[in-house]
């Protein structure tokens, strides 16, 4: 990104997360950036194009360095806790980025009335992660680490939806709330949740 384009991007995140996507105009973005309104279009063809770039950035950040299933296969032979904690720490490190926190809130508040963001939320933040966890639990079943009769989809949903609820509660129900304290709480509660789930289905 060029300096001006990056500034447009960053200020748009700030404004969208504070006032909502529909509550922000190109004129307002340009004013905050310190350029003419027409200059925005040298970098983005529309306000929607700015939103597209924000969503693309978010999913790229969230999936970058993601531990592949092949790597999970190796690590599960060592210890499930090792694999899970490595994944959790990676996820938490991404959320600690203030931009990522702002975009997360933007997605949640806009999902009610913005069709594009609602679709992104369903696919990238709900269906995708649950699919990933289901694949992991299926691998664990194959390795006889968890009981053969357990429902891996339900296991995935039970773990992931709990964490997602905590995120929703922070950004919507309890907003504004200290982000740093919330991230500590999310990490600790997520660890307790996965231990509860894993201990209920693991092969003793």
C-alpha positions as CSV (number, residue, x, y, z in Angstrom):
1,X,0.0,0.0,0.0
2,X,1.1,3.5,-0.7
3,X,1.2,6.0,2.3
4,X,-2.1,7.7,1.3
5,X,-3.9,4.4,0.5
6,X,-2.8,2.9,3.8
7,X,-4.0,6.0,5.7
8,X,-7.4,5.8,3.9
9,X,-7.5,2.1,4.9
10,X,-6.6,2.7,8.6
11,X,-8.9,5.7,9.0
12,X,-11.8,3.8,7.4
13,X,-11.4,1.0,9.9
14,X,-11.5,3.5,12.7
15,X,-14.6,5.3,11.4
16,X,-16.5,2.2,10.3
17,X,-16.0,0.5,13.7
18,X,-17.1,3.6,15.6
19,X,-20.0,4.9,13.4
20,X,-20.9,1.8,11.3
21,X,-20.4,1.4,7.6
22,X,-23.5,3.2,6.6
23,X,-22.8,6.0,9.0
24,X,-19.6,7.0,7.3
25,X,-19.3,8.8,3.9
26,X,-16.4,9.1,1.5
27,X,-16.3,12.8,2.3
28,X,-15.8,12.1,6.0
29,X,-13.0,9.6,5.3
30,X,-11.3,12.1,3.0
31,X,-11.6,14.9,5.6
32,X,-10.0,12.7,8.3
33,X,-7.2,11.6,5.9
34,X,-6.6,15.3,4.9
35,X,-7.2,14.9,1.2
36,X,-9.9,15.9,-1.3
37,X,-12.9,13.7,-1.7
38,X,-12.0,13.0,-5.3
39,X,-8.5,11.9,-4.3
40,X,-10.0,8.8,-2.6
41,X,-10.9,7.4,-6.0
42,X,-7.3,7.3,-7.0
43,X,-6.9,4.5,-4.5
44,X,-10.3,3.0,-4.1
45,X,-13.1,3.0,-6.7
46,X,-15.9,3.2,-4.0
47,X,-16.6,2.9,-0.3
48,X,-17.5,-0.7,-0.9
49,X,-14.1,-1.3,-2.3
50,X,-12.6,0.0,0.9
51,X,-14.8,-2.5,2.8
52,X,-13.7,-5.3,0.6
53,X,-10.1,-4.6,1.3
54,X,-10.7,-4.5,5.0
55,X,-12.5,-7.9,4.9
56,X,-9.7,-9.4,2.7
57,X,-7.1,-8.1,5.2
58,X,-9.0,-9.6,8.1
59,X,-9.3,-13.1,6.7
60,X,-5.7,-13.1,5.4
61,X,-4.5,-12.1,8.9
62,X,-6.6,-14.8,10.6
63,X,-5.6,-17.6,8.2
64,X,-2.0,-16.6,7.8
65,X,0.4,-19.0,9.6
66,X,-2.6,-21.3,10.3
67,X,-1.4,-24.7,11.4
68,X,-2.2,-27.2,8.5
69,X,-3.9,-30.5,9.2
70,X,-0.7,-32.3,8.2
71,X,1.1,-30.5,10.9
72,X,-1.7,-31.2,13.4
73,X,-1.2,-34.9,12.5
74,X,2.4,-34.7,13.7
75,X,1.7,-32.6,16.8
76,X,-1.1,-34.8,17.9
77,X,1.4,-37.6,18.2
78,X,3.3,-35.4,20.7
79,X,0.5,-34.0,22.7
80,X,-3.0,-32.6,21.9
81,X,-2.5,-29.8,24.5
82,X,0.7,-28.7,22.7
83,X,-1.1,-28.4,19.4
84,X,-4.2,-26.7,20.9
85,X,-2.2,-24.2,22.9
86,X,0.0,-23.3,19.9
87,X,-3.1,-22.6,17.9
88,X,-4.8,-20.6,20.7
89,X,-1.6,-18.5,21.2
90,X,-1.5,-17.8,17.4
91,X,-5.1,-16.7,17.4
92,X,-4.7,-14.5,20.4
93,X,-1.7,-12.8,19.0
94,X,-3.7,-11.8,15.9
95,X,-6.6,-10.5,18.0
96,X,-4.2,-8.3,20.1
97,X,-3.7,-6.2,17.0
98,X,-6.0,-3.1,17.6
99,X,-6.9,-3.1,13.9
100,X,-8.2,-6.7,14.1
101,X,-10.2,-5.9,17.2
102,X,-11.8,-2.9,15.5
103,X,-12.6,-5.0,12.4
104,X,-14.1,-7.8,14.5
105,X,-16.5,-5.3,16.1
106,X,-17.3,-3.8,12.7
107,X,-18.2,-7.2,11.3
108,X,-20.4,-8.1,14.3
109,X,-22.4,-4.8,14.4
110,X,-22.8,-4.6,10.6
111,X,-23.9,-8.3,10.2
112,X,-27.4,-7.3,11.1
113,X,-28.1,-5.2,8.0
114,X,-25.2,-5.5,5.6
115,X,-25.6,-8.6,3.4
116,X,-22.0,-8.7,2.3
117,X,-20.7,-8.6,5.9
118,X,-23.3,-11.1,7.0
119,X,-22.2,-13.5,4.4
120,X,-18.6,-13.0,5.4
121,X,-19.4,-13.6,9.0
122,X,-21.2,-16.9,8.2
123,X,-18.5,-18.2,5.9
124,X,-15.3,-16.9,7.4
125,X,-16.1,-16.6,11.1
126,X,-18.6,-19.4,11.7
127,X,-18.6,-22.1,9.0
128,X,-14.9,-22.1,8.3
129,X,-13.6,-22.4,11.8
130,X,-16.2,-25.1,12.7
131,X,-15.1,-27.1,9.6
132,X,-11.5,-26.8,10.7
133,X,-12.2,-28.0,14.2
134,X,-14.4,-30.8,12.9
135,X,-11.5,-32.0,10.7
136,X,-9.2,-31.9,13.7
137,X,-11.6,-33.9,15.9
138,X,-12.1,-36.4,13.0
139,X,-8.3,-36.8,12.9
140,X,-8.3,-37.4,16.6
141,X,-10.9,-40.0,16.2
142,X,-8.9,-41.8,13.5
143,X,-5.9,-41.8,15.9
144,X,-8.1,-43.2,18.6
145,X,-7.5,-40.2,20.8
146,X,-11.2,-39.6,21.3
147,X,-14.2,-42.0,21.5
148,X,-15.3,-43.5,18.2
149,X,-19.0,-42.8,18.8
150,X,-18.7,-39.0,19.5
151,X,-20.2,-36.5,17.1
152,X,-17.2,-34.4,15.9
153,X,-19.4,-31.7,14.4
154,X,-21.1,-31.2,17.7
155,X,-17.7,-31.2,19.5
156,X,-16.5,-28.5,17.1
157,X,-19.6,-26.4,17.6
158,X,-19.5,-26.8,21.4
159,X,-16.0,-25.5,21.5
160,X,-15.9,-22.8,18.9
161,X,-19.4,-21.3,19.5
162,X,-18.5,-20.8,23.1
163,X,-15.5,-18.7,22.2
164,X,-17.5,-16.9,19.6
165,X,-20.2,-16.0,22.2
166,X,-17.5,-14.5,24.4
167,X,-16.3,-12.4,21.5
168,X,-19.9,-11.3,20.8
169,X,-20.5,-10.5,24.4
170,X,-17.3,-8.3,24.6
171,X,-17.9,-6.3,21.4
172,X,-21.7,-6.0,21.6
173,X,-23.2,-6.7,25.0
174,X,-20.4,-5.3,27.2
175,X,-19.0,-2.6,24.9
176,X,-17.0,-0.6,25.7
177,X,-14.8,-2.9,27.8
178,X,-11.1,-3.2,28.3
179,X,-9.7,-5.2,25.4
180,X,-6.6,-6.5,27.2
181,X,-8.5,-7.9,30.2
182,X,-11.0,-9.5,27.8
183,X,-8.3,-11.2,25.8
184,X,-6.9,-12.7,29.0
185,X,-10.3,-13.9,30.0
186,X,-11.0,-15.3,26.5
187,X,-7.7,-17.2,26.6
188,X,-8.3,-18.7,30.0
189,X,-12.0,-19.6,29.4
190,X,-11.2,-21.1,26.0
191,X,-8.5,-23.4,27.6
192,X,-11.0,-24.5,30.3
193,X,-13.6,-25.2,27.7
194,X,-11.5,-27.3,25.4
195,X,-10.2,-29.3,28.5
196,X,-13.8,-29.9,29.5
197,X,-14.7,-31.1,26.1
198,X,-11.6,-33.1,25.5
199,X,-11.8,-34.9,28.9
200,X,-15.4,-35.9,28.2
201,X,-14.5,-37.7,25.0
202,X,-10.9,-38.8,25.2
203,X,-10.0,-42.4,25.2
204,X,-8.6,-43.2,28.6
